[in-house]
Amino acid sequence: MNNELIKVLLLEDNQVDLPLVHEMLSESRREKFVLKYVDRLQHALDLLIKEQFDVMLLDLQLPDAYGLSALIGVQTLAPNLPIVVRSEVNDEQLAIDAVHSGAQDYIVRGEESSPLLIKALRYAIERKRSEQSLAYLAHYDPLTDLPNRELFRERLNRAQERTKRSGYMVALMFLDLDHFKDINDTLGHDAGDQLLKFAAQRLKHCVRTEDTIARLGGDEFTIILEQIEHKKDAANIAQKIVDEMSQSFLLNDKDVFVTMSIGIAIYKEGDQTSEELIKHADMALYAAKAKGRSNYQFFEAKMNTLITQRMAMIKNLKLALERNEFILHYQPQVDLSINQLVGVEALLRWQHPEMGLLQPNNFIPLLEETGLIIPVGEWVLHTACQQCRLWREAGFPRVRISVNLSAKQFRQLQLANTVKKTLDETGMDPEHLHLEVTESLLLSNVAETISILNELNDLGVHISLDDFGTGYSSLNYLHRYPFASLKIDQSFVKSITRNSKSAAIISAIISLAHNLGLKVVAEGVEYHEQLPALLNMKCDEAQGYIFGVPLSSATCETMFKNIFNQNSKFYVRKP
Ligand SMILES: Nc1nc2c(ncn2[C@@H]2O[C@@H]3COP(=O)(O)O[C@H]4[C@@H](O)[C@H](n5cnc6c(=O)[nH]c(N)nc65)O[C@@H]4COP(=O)(O)O[C@H]3[C@H]2O)c(=O)[nH]1
């Protein structure tokens, strides 16, 4: 602040200019008003309302009632304005009054204090600003400038109070960006922050200025809608938000699509405490997520059961590893040119004690959320490697194994060490291990990603880019990463015979990948007609129900025996 111009409102009780004070303030923009004349004081106060001053200097030659009435006037109109009082006389009472009235500093003798006065002015401003920023931080979220949890709670209590007088209802919304974590993981935290700011702006466009939008942390927002007459009013606003959020956001020069889920709880005078209201809105949000996201749900009493089930699911997941409830299924992968089995992909299943065999989409998101994906992922890697080695030892020479690594697993500390340790412990040849990573990894921390991939590559394992086509990456950058193959996502493969555009895209991906020295695997091949098209395009390998669904290790072994013992080619179901 040293060289910054400060705008001082100078109020004096003397018509004679004090050269000292003016000299001191010559660097500053200032307004001067002589306090002796009441109409001028009024003018000064009017100006205070219109203009923003940094500080007021009350320069009193003789402290008297005028001085104090000026102080009180200024305090009333601009309670946040720092005030410095300077007087020619050493008047204890004035000092006390001034301090009680909120003046920040009191300079007793003007003549002695040119630098001191400037210092006092600056100090007063500094102190006020830091007080204000502390007050700001206590109540606002600095990233989005929205009220924080503290202020949200205050406003919610006040809104509930007001319903007593108004008879209206309050709608409390809990909002959360769907898959926000993925944006952070893939585009980086700066893009994540940017997204939160954009989202806050969009929310502001959807509600009235008197409604409160708050950010509780992460991607959790709340909205307090007051003066709600019908539930429908809240529903309309929620729909507007869902629509508004589903428009693309420009992040890192890319159009990124995110959606928002909303839970709503309605408060009618005295029917719930604020804790209950918050809990209900949160449960409704959970229900909206469970309904497939990008929608809103009102709280209903039965939601309690849903939440309880989720908690139970997490509790059970935590125990599942030690209870040996996870199992791997294996899906064949086939070399298309020779129509022979070349490997299997290990796919995780959970044998739930009550719910039976669960597919990964039912529990992998929970594993990710709770961080359990790290130990479970290690178990998958260990089990898959051990199984592959056993199969090879049993005389099934063409078996290699693919294992999925999620973004969280990929970024865990010492991933390469963990893989190395597993290879050593299981006696698995790294050549026979394929690690599948998704292309979303390529969007953030490029240097770190390349370094982790290189460490894995140096171990001798084969790295495959999974679900290609669903993310945002471009083939142009693939040469920077040590991939050995890429898997074209099943959504493209599905429409290969029905949609000429998909066929053209797949064909282009295959030839570009070949130019980069990468093998291509087509995922989700279900129909006979897809095979000639893929062969024509020189796709190297394929995986899908046409060759076999994921099978238990025992069934897989029977299949291997049939194929390898008869030295037959891989069996493809006839149409
Ligand atoms: N409609 C159709 N689907 C087919 C066909 N062929 C294979 N699929 C399914 O497609 C998924 C392929 O695995 P993914 O893309 O790696 O997608 C996997 C993978 O992202 C994740 N996942 C599975 N196991 C693991 C694991 O051990 N670790 C991690 N991190 N993720 C896993 O869960 C996803 C889903 O796994 P699954 O439910 O087993 O679903 C498997 C498989 O059953 C087909 O012809 N048609």
The ligand as a Gaussian input file, in Angstrom:
#p B3LYP/6-31G(d) Opt

LIG

0 1
 N      -22.593000     -54.637000     -24.071000
 C      -21.446000     -55.324000     -24.159000
 N      -20.565000     -55.259000     -23.138000
 C      -19.425000     -55.984000     -23.280000
 C      -19.133000     -56.764000     -24.398000
 N      -17.927000     -57.333000     -24.217000
 C      -17.483000     -56.909000     -23.024000
 N      -18.382000     -56.112000     -22.433000
 C      -18.271000     -55.440000     -21.148000
 O      -17.510000     -54.267000     -21.323000
 C      -16.688000     -54.033000     -20.194000
 C      -15.276000     -53.960000     -20.646000
 O      -14.457000     -53.513000     -19.636000
 P      -13.943000     -52.026000     -19.489000
 O      -14.189000     -51.228000     -20.734000
 O      -12.549000     -52.151000     -19.031000
 O      -14.889000     -51.416000     -18.352000
 C      -14.806000     -51.915000     -17.067000
 C      -13.788000     -51.212000     -16.211000
 O      -13.757000     -49.836000     -16.529000
 C      -14.357000     -51.349000     -14.815000
 N      -13.659000     -52.456000     -14.155000
 C      -13.926000     -53.764000     -14.199000
 N      -13.035000     -54.434000     -13.446000
 C      -12.179000     -53.527000     -12.939000
 C      -11.022000     -53.590000     -12.081000
 O      -10.562000     -54.641000     -11.668000
 N      -10.409000     -52.407000     -11.760000
 C      -10.860000     -51.225000     -12.229000
 N      -10.217000     -50.131000     -11.877000
 N      -11.919000     -51.119000     -13.031000
 C      -12.581000     -52.265000     -13.390000
 O      -15.728000     -51.643000     -14.932000
 C      -16.084000     -51.576000     -16.303000
 C      -17.218000     -52.477000     -16.612000
 O      -16.852000     -53.802000     -16.452000
 P      -17.864000     -54.968000     -16.821000
 O      -19.214000     -54.660000     -16.252000
 O      -17.222000     -56.241000     -16.477000
 O      -18.030000     -54.807000     -18.371000
 C      -16.963000     -55.200000     -19.248000
 C      -17.480000     -56.281000     -20.172000
 O      -18.295000     -57.216000     -19.547000
 C      -20.102000     -56.799000     -25.458000
 O      -19.945000     -57.451000     -26.496000
 N      -21.238000     -56.047000     -25.285000

